[in-house]
Amino acid sequence: MAPYWKQAAAAIAAISTISAVTGFVTPFAGRPTACQAPRMSDTAVLDEVAISSDNIRNIAVIAHVDHGKTTLVDALLRQTNVFRDEAQADEAGERVMDSEDQERERGITILAKNLAVMRDGVKINIMDTPGHADFGGEVERVLNMCDGVLLVVDSVEGPKPQTRFVLDKALRRGFKVVVVVNKIDRPAARPDYVVDKVFDLMMELGATDEQIDFTTVFASGLQGTSGMDPDELTPDMKPLFEAVKDCIDAPTVDTTEGSKLQCLVSNIDYDNFKGKMGIARITNGSVKTGQPVALAHPDKPKKTGRLTSLYVFDNLGKREVQSASAGEIIMFSGLDNIEIGDTLITNEGGGADAAGPLPPIAVELPTVRMTLGVNKSPLAGREGKFLTSRMIRDRLFKELDRNVALQVEETDSADKYAVSGRGQLHLTVLIETMRREGFELEVGPPVVIFKENEETGQTEEPFEMVEVRVPEEYSGSVIDLFNTRNGELQDMGLDDSGEAMSVIKYLIPTRGMLGVRSELLSATRGTAIIDAVFDSYRPKIAGEIQARDKGSLLAFEDGVVTSFGLENAQDRGKLFLKAGEDTYKNMIIGIHQRPGDLAVNVCKTKALTNMRSATKGITVGITAPIELSLDASVEYLASDEILEVTPSAFRMAKNPEMMGKKAGKGKNK
């Protein structure tokens, strides 16, 4: 029997008055073949003639983390002759779009990026977006430049929590969706099941009839193959290119008159010679180099200037042009203080006939806050280049130019700043970036942001929807852990893939999620797969949520760690340090095996005597220390602890300002 999504699609098509719509194609429907793409050199020189908006497609690639969207973009690049030859393609490597060091190390996309390719006379502007919900601000601003989306879904896992998050943003804007069932070459692939689940998800999110009539393409980004039938793939990405050209609408343009210019700035870049540059899509009108323009915003005064340079995206880079018209995505310079959310309008004749500003970009509010300040530990100033509060302040406020989902506020202390973001990962990526730039920081523990409901007057806190896939024998441990953190069980069952995995879904306060990942991985021996996404603000749960059931081992005094001291201290718990490292009083040197903190002397030296010991100097009994990453260190912090971040080390300590107050019990208020 045919999958029910095909029957439902047929019913919708029969009821709908738009009988000519052919956007939804079943996996077994044929597609017309595309002609060969024109060859482009690595400099990617295009004709100077402006491309008509009918021959432009602006698309964003959206997906859950690790569903292969960046690898799919790589395949599109390789098959549009972006690279001169195979040698240049090999030199570029895999995951070309993940150019940042942290992106390659973490295996995720953090920043949205633009590129453009030509296919059969059609220019396709592609925007690669992050899949992690913490970087949802990147997705929200990029969608302002798009007319449709490619929804990439894993052929085994199907839609995941963050698939829902990014798809909901696209559907609310009325975009058409081309569903790409990726990794179709996996042995356990189940394409019909995945398409059924995508159909169900769209129905849940309130998609229109036109959006539900989506086109499905089956592909393997790793192998560079695609097709309309999972069993009949072509050795290239022609079917996917054809689906983009046929199913994604060309930009809607009201006018191309220069006086009606409207261009919403969605991103900012920097050039060593041209300064700050705005990236935007021309909604209406046209623009040319040297034209007097202005940046308008509904709530800010107008900023005027003249365009000194104008670029369009071309392959992996950009190309300077003299003019561009509606539908194109441009990069421009010549105006100071460009901000995301400004609208570029004409200022010819003083702007008498200029159009009004477009609505600024709206992003969801942050949910987690951390304090960043000057490092004041006894070991401060040994490594970093940027140490003062002024340097830290300037760097944080500079980050606001590009990171629209971030908020920075000054605190009562002159050397601390409150930084708010979408989640813990959002903030730790910023801290890691600053650390690599040479900053030394003192970081406080993450806390959630409460808000008051204007209608009811109740205090509300953020909740997250968490999905955990874990082997059946560990499901009890997962449930116990979430129950102690005030989670509500939403669903539980076996995974349909036949891998004997349990799928557990919980609605849990964000307070309860702080620090839960490391405990969850420990309880499941590293087998748990955790996906979490912001759900909503709900009434605050009274009381405290326990975040850690064990205390810390603290250094008893300043000094250098010795092997003799470690040998005596390791019986008290697990240590973070090794012999020869510097330490100071109340620095956290390990995890106590019991609740409560314990001070131990790891700087103790062996007493000298006239007797020579046969075992003198032997240290084979010392256990290797635990090496914590930045993310693990932030997760470990209790409410009365701080993290010292330097270019080469992470050190945790008790907060001197809270010493003498209530002892930290691992509680997160």
ABEGO torsion letter per residue (X at the ends): XBBAAAAAAAAAAAABABAABAABBBAABBBBBBBBBBBBBAAGBBBABBBBAAABBBBBBBBBBGAGAAAAAAAAAAAAGABABAAAAAAAEBGAABABAAAAAAGBBABBBBBBBBBGGBBBBBBBBBABAAAAAAAAAAAAABABBBBBBBAAAEBBAAAAAAAAAAAAAGBBBBBBBBGAABAABBAAAAAAAAAAAAAAAGBBAAAABBBBBBBBAAAGBBEABAABBBABAAAAAAAAAAABBBBBBABABAAABBBBBABBBBBAAAEBBBBBBBABEBBBBGBBBBBBBAABBBBBEBBABBBBBBEABBBBBABBBBGBBBBBBGBBGBBBGBBBBBABGGGAABBBBBBBBBBBBBABBBBBBBBABAABGAABABABAAAAAAAAAAAAAABAABBBBBBABAABBBBBBABAAAAAAAAAAAAAAGBBBBBBBBBBBBBBBAAAGBBBBBBBBBBBBBBAAAAAAAAAAAAAAGBBBABBBBBAAGAGBBBBBBBBBAAAABGAAAAAAAAAGGABBBBBBBABBBBBBBEBBBABABBBBBBABBEBBBAAAAAAAAAAEBBABBBGBBBBBGBBAEBBABBEBBBBBAABBBBBBABBBAABGBAAABBBBBBBBAAAAAAABBAABBBBBBAABBBBBBBAAABGBBBBAGBBX
